[in-house]
Amino acid sequence: MPALTKVIHPVHDLAAAKAVYAALLGVEPTMDESYYVGFEVGDQHLGLDPNGHRKGMTGPVGYWQVDDIEKSVKSLIEAGATLTAESQDVGGGTLVATLTDADGNPIGLIQLPG
């Protein structure tokens, strides 16, 4: 069964966003790079993507962890979702894809390696 494990926020000012979310969450980032900042809070990952707006993100996207991303993409398209970003490897074998529901709400999918 899919689980919502990641939420990625597009940000314009990575340093400012990092400071705000560190204060909100009460933890320092576990990943702190110029292209991405990530926080781990319990079983959840909150990411800040300074390139998100250029990639078409208009707000936070929740990513549902699935076992087979291609099968999940196909199933969602058959159910009426629209593919907005095909499955791609974002590093280390982690695959992500993005779709939208009938109202234009983003649905992120993530498949971890292994």
Backbone bond lengths (Angstrom), bond angles and torsions (degrees), N, CA, C in turn:
res aa  C-N    CA-C-N  psi(-1)  N-CA   C-N-CA  omega(-1)  CA-C   N-CA-C  phi
1 M - - - 1.447 - - 1.533 108.72 -
2 P 1.330 117.95 132.19 1.465 120.55 179.79 1.524 111.96 -62.00
3 A 1.324 114.85 149.00 1.467 120.86 176.79 1.520 108.25 -131.27
4 L 1.324 117.19 137.27 1.456 121.72 176.45 1.522 107.68 -75.32
5 T 1.341 116.58 110.10 1.465 119.89 -172.55 1.520 113.92 -117.46
6 K 1.341 117.29 -18.44 1.461 120.02 -176.72 1.515 110.13 -138.47
7 V 1.325 115.59 143.52 1.458 121.81 170.72 1.516 106.30 -130.84
8 I 1.337 115.26 123.18 1.457 121.05 -178.29 1.529 108.61 -110.47
9 H 1.322 116.25 130.06 1.460 122.86 178.48 1.525 109.49 -107.83
10 P 1.336 117.85 128.82 1.460 118.97 171.87 1.533 107.85 -76.39
11 V 1.321 117.25 136.32 1.471 120.17 -178.95 1.530 109.62 -135.03
12 H 1.328 115.91 149.20 1.465 121.02 176.45 1.518 111.10 -89.60
13 D 1.328 116.71 -39.03 1.467 121.94 -177.35 1.525 107.66 -116.94
14 L 1.331 116.30 97.12 1.464 121.34 -174.20 1.524 112.03 -61.63
15 A 1.328 117.85 -42.66 1.470 120.73 -178.77 1.525 111.08 -63.17
16 A 1.324 116.76 -43.46 1.471 120.19 -179.86 1.528 110.55 -66.32
17 A 1.326 116.57 -43.34 1.466 120.07 179.72 1.527 110.75 -64.20
18 K 1.333 116.45 -41.06 1.465 120.39 179.03 1.526 110.58 -59.15
19 A 1.328 117.36 -43.35 1.461 120.95 179.75 1.530 111.50 -63.46
20 V 1.327 116.52 -42.12 1.466 120.83 -179.19 1.524 110.80 -64.77
21 Y 1.337 116.81 -47.72 1.459 119.16 -176.67 1.526 112.29 -72.92
22 A 1.316 118.12 -30.58 1.475 119.94 173.68 1.519 110.10 -63.67
23 A 1.335 116.74 -40.91 1.468 120.47 177.92 1.522 110.70 -66.98
24 L 1.326 116.96 -42.91 1.467 120.86 179.86 1.514 111.77 -63.15
25 L 1.327 116.63 -47.51 1.458 121.27 -173.63 1.519 114.03 -84.73
26 G 1.335 116.40 -20.67 1.462 120.10 -179.90 1.515 113.63 73.96
27 V 1.329 117.21 20.87 1.467 121.82 178.22 1.525 108.79 -138.54
28 E 1.318 115.13 158.07 1.462 120.87 175.03 1.533 108.51 -87.56
29 P 1.310 117.83 157.71 1.464 120.27 179.28 1.526 111.98 -63.08
30 T 1.328 115.36 147.44 1.464 120.97 173.96 1.523 110.34 -91.67
31 M 1.323 116.55 -17.49 1.465 122.63 173.23 1.522 106.53 -134.75
32 D 1.320 116.35 126.47 1.461 120.45 -175.60 1.522 109.34 -139.11
33 E 1.339 115.48 87.50 1.457 122.34 -178.05 1.526 108.48 -122.44
34 S 1.320 116.87 166.11 1.462 120.96 179.35 1.525 112.25 -67.58
35 Y 1.331 117.36 -20.99 1.458 122.12 -177.60 1.527 113.63 -103.03
36 Y 1.364 117.66 -5.14 1.460 120.21 -177.41 1.516 109.72 -174.22
37 V 1.331 116.18 139.35 1.462 121.98 172.64 1.524 106.85 -126.16
38 G 1.332 116.60 131.12 1.456 120.55 -178.51 1.518 112.43 -128.90
39 F 1.311 115.29 143.06 1.468 123.25 178.19 1.526 108.66 -121.01
40 E 1.314 116.71 142.37 1.464 122.05 173.62 1.523 107.97 -109.66
41 V 1.320 115.77 124.53 1.459 121.60 178.83 1.522 106.92 -133.07
42 G 1.328 116.11 103.41 1.464 119.72 -174.28 1.521 109.24 61.65
43 D 1.327 116.22 -129.00 1.464 121.45 179.32 1.523 112.30 -90.98
44 Q 1.322 117.20 6.74 1.457 121.62 -176.90 1.525 111.79 -106.01
45 H 1.325 115.23 148.09 1.462 122.09 174.80 1.522 106.98 -118.59
46 L 1.318 116.89 128.24 1.454 121.78 174.03 1.514 108.04 -112.75
47 G 1.330 116.32 123.18 1.446 120.92 -177.99 1.510 112.40 -115.47
48 L 1.324 116.03 150.02 1.458 123.67 176.31 1.525 107.23 -119.49
49 D 1.330 116.57 119.62 1.452 121.79 -175.51 1.527 110.32 -115.73
50 P 1.348 117.81 107.36 1.461 119.79 -179.31 1.528 113.40 -71.40
51 N 1.324 117.56 -8.57 1.468 122.11 177.21 1.525 111.85 -104.10
52 G 1.326 116.50 1.54 1.461 121.27 -175.20 1.511 114.43 -58.58
53 H 1.330 117.59 -43.95 1.459 119.77 -179.34 1.525 111.06 -62.98
54 R 1.331 117.19 -39.86 1.475 120.72 178.44 1.520 111.53 -66.39
55 K 1.340 116.29 -24.92 1.468 120.30 178.66 1.530 111.48 -88.09
56 G 1.332 117.22 4.63 1.455 120.78 176.91 1.516 115.61 95.74
57 M 1.324 117.95 3.56 1.469 119.74 177.92 1.530 108.64 -71.91
58 T 1.325 116.63 130.77 1.460 121.14 178.29 1.520 112.14 -107.84
59 G 1.305 117.08 -4.09 1.458 123.55 179.86 1.514 108.42 -176.41
60 P 1.329 116.98 -175.31 1.462 120.49 -179.82 1.526 111.79 -60.21
61 V 1.335 115.11 145.77 1.467 121.61 176.60 1.520 107.73 -123.47
62 G 1.326 115.67 125.83 1.458 121.03 174.53 1.516 109.68 -86.91
63 Y 1.324 116.81 135.13 1.458 121.87 -179.51 1.521 110.04 -110.13
64 W 1.335 114.70 122.55 1.452 122.71 178.34 1.520 108.69 -91.21
65 Q 1.328 116.26 126.15 1.462 120.54 178.95 1.517 109.37 -78.65
66 V 1.331 115.86 125.97 1.465 122.33 -179.50 1.522 109.51 -126.74
67 D 1.320 116.16 159.46 1.462 120.99 179.28 1.524 112.55 -81.00
68 D 1.340 117.31 -33.22 1.470 121.96 -176.59 1.521 107.77 -136.41
69 I 1.325 116.36 98.92 1.460 120.57 -173.28 1.524 112.17 -64.77
70 E 1.327 118.10 -39.93 1.467 120.11 -178.73 1.533 110.88 -65.17
71 K 1.313 116.58 -41.50 1.464 120.75 177.71 1.529 110.30 -64.54
72 S 1.321 116.90 -41.01 1.466 120.73 179.68 1.526 111.44 -67.01
73 V 1.337 117.55 -41.53 1.466 121.19 177.39 1.525 109.52 -59.75
74 K 1.319 116.84 -47.98 1.468 121.91 -179.51 1.523 110.84 -59.18
75 S 1.323 116.77 -45.35 1.461 121.59 -179.33 1.525 111.54 -62.60
76 L 1.327 116.52 -41.96 1.465 119.75 -179.87 1.524 111.65 -68.57
77 I 1.331 117.41 -39.42 1.465 120.47 177.56 1.529 110.06 -63.30
78 E 1.330 116.61 -42.81 1.469 120.64 177.95 1.525 111.39 -62.26
79 A 1.344 116.49 -28.30 1.467 120.87 179.91 1.530 112.08 -85.56
80 G 1.347 117.41 -4.79 1.456 119.79 176.27 1.516 115.98 116.38
81 A 1.329 118.14 -0.80 1.466 120.46 177.40 1.526 109.46 -75.21
82 T 1.334 115.61 160.67 1.464 122.16 178.57 1.518 109.25 -115.53
83 L 1.307 116.86 130.28 1.460 121.95 178.50 1.524 109.13 -73.25
84 T 1.330 117.58 127.23 1.466 121.28 178.05 1.527 111.98 -113.35
85 A 1.317 117.99 -24.78 1.470 121.85 175.35 1.519 107.85 -147.99
86 E 1.329 115.49 116.23 1.462 120.64 -179.20 1.519 111.30 -62.63
87 S 1.308 115.65 160.38 1.457 122.44 178.22 1.523 109.98 -56.02
88 Q 1.337 115.73 131.09 1.461 120.43 177.16 1.517 109.76 -144.31
89 D 1.304 115.51 151.06 1.461 122.31 177.88 1.531 107.49 -81.89
90 V 1.330 116.04 121.65 1.466 120.63 -179.74 1.526 111.77 -102.16
91 G 1.327 115.88 10.88 1.452 121.07 177.27 1.507 112.32 127.97
92 G 1.314 115.39 134.34 1.453 120.78 175.23 1.514 115.02 65.51
93 G 1.313 117.60 19.65 1.456 120.05 -179.77 1.515 114.29 87.56
94 T 1.325 118.55 2.13 1.455 122.07 176.43 1.521 108.45 -78.27
95 L 1.331 116.62 125.60 1.458 122.40 -178.99 1.517 110.01 -107.08
96 V 1.334 116.80 139.10 1.463 121.67 174.49 1.520 109.64 -131.99
97 A 1.317 115.78 151.05 1.462 123.56 174.31 1.521 106.89 -146.25
98 T 1.332 116.10 156.00 1.460 120.21 178.48 1.523 109.44 -132.12
99 L 1.316 114.80 138.36 1.456 122.66 176.65 1.527 107.62 -131.24
100 T 1.329 116.66 172.50 1.458 120.50 170.84 1.514 108.62 -126.87
101 D 1.330 114.98 150.27 1.458 119.66 175.22 1.530 108.43 -83.38
102 A 1.314 117.02 -176.01 1.464 121.92 -176.01 1.534 112.80 -62.18
103 D 1.321 117.90 -21.88 1.461 121.67 179.59 1.522 112.89 -96.47
104 G 1.336 116.99 4.37 1.453 120.66 179.61 1.513 114.88 86.16
105 N 1.324 117.76 7.64 1.464 121.60 177.99 1.522 109.98 -75.96
106 P 1.339 117.38 134.60 1.460 119.12 -178.37 1.520 112.52 -73.30
107 I 1.330 114.71 144.62 1.464 123.08 173.29 1.510 106.22 -127.50
108 G 1.318 117.86 114.09 1.442 121.77 176.35 1.516 110.89 -95.38
109 L 1.313 115.89 141.86 1.469 121.65 174.18 1.510 108.17 -121.52
110 I 1.329 115.73 143.42 1.462 120.94 177.21 1.520 108.74 -137.94
111 Q 1.328 114.75 135.43 1.466 121.90 175.29 1.509 107.12 -122.01
112 L 1.322 116.12 120.69 1.465 121.12 179.61 1.527 109.80 -82.78
113 P 1.322 117.70 153.50 1.459 120.02 179.65 1.528 111.11 -65.96
114 G 1.313 113.79 154.11 1.466 118.21 175.12 1.434 111.86 108.56
